[in-house]
Amino acid sequence: MTALSLHELATVVAGATPVQAVAEATRMAQAAEVAGLSRVWVAEHHGMPGVASAAPAVLAAHLAARTTTIRIGSGGVMLPNHAPLVVAEQFGTLEALHPGRIDLGIGRAPGTDLKTARALGRGNANQFPDDLVELIGYFTGASEQLAMPGRGPLPEIWLLGSSTYSAHLAGMLGLPFSFAYHFSPEPLEAALATYREQFRPSAVLEEPHVMLGVAVVCAPDDDEAAWLAGPSRLSTLFLRQGRPAQLPSPEEAAAFPYTPAETSLIDHACASHVVGSPERVAEGLAALADRTGADELMLGARLFDVADRERSVALTAAASGIRPRPVSVAASG
């Protein structure tokens, strides 16, 4: 059985607010815990009307406080936007607050457009390997500079990527590797081969460990799942056209006047998405895990209604043989 987890963007749907988005992200973390998923990661994106997860450390702290056993972390912190020492202190604090439950997923992209990257004040991806080594050094004690909290118990450190570049670096440093299959499926085989070939055992990991991000929409039947996937498909089009927006409703997506070229673009961009009934989704995820040897799959569930998102996660987990957790009083608060 392949472990399943949740990738959470704090989605802002059309007509809603960031307040609602963060509340729904909390519901999703709790639903993932009840469904038996292994972890919930929040992504760092900036300047996007439909995403309210610009501050992963802050949101992760809230989600960890509203759950009890599931791992919580970043998927990821975009390191070019931050001083490594600050990231070490933030996630060292999270690990101190929630020992043994914190993940630190690190990415190389700025997570936004160039204008916003300049406003963030750093954004130098060329320094990424050095910054990553510096960051790890704060946790391990290799750095002479003290990160407090930070040095001591480590969060689980992952490297995220969508190409062979990060795969090579993750292997060289002996880190677990999370590949963004949900939006960059073409380099998958090459990236995983590179990671496994370059892997060197480290203090944190003895053997290669792979997670794949997968966009999933699961509903009781294929027709309903296709209907619920409409907003994500339209949102993908808007993003590819350089005009990101709040997540549209299924009705807006169904009524949109797509051109043949736009339909072709969406079909290509969403070809790796797994959409359908519980049986179809479970089969698709199992086939992906078998084909790639992935140790874990991280589900992205961008549906308009939070109840549909919760149901999608629960149906996927159950169909995949994941055992649910008992509901706890602390997690329901």
Order of alpha helices (4+ residues) and beta strands (2+ residues): beta-alpha-beta-alpha-beta-alpha-beta-alpha-alpha-beta-alpha-beta-alpha-beta-alpha-alpha-alpha-beta-alpha-beta-alpha
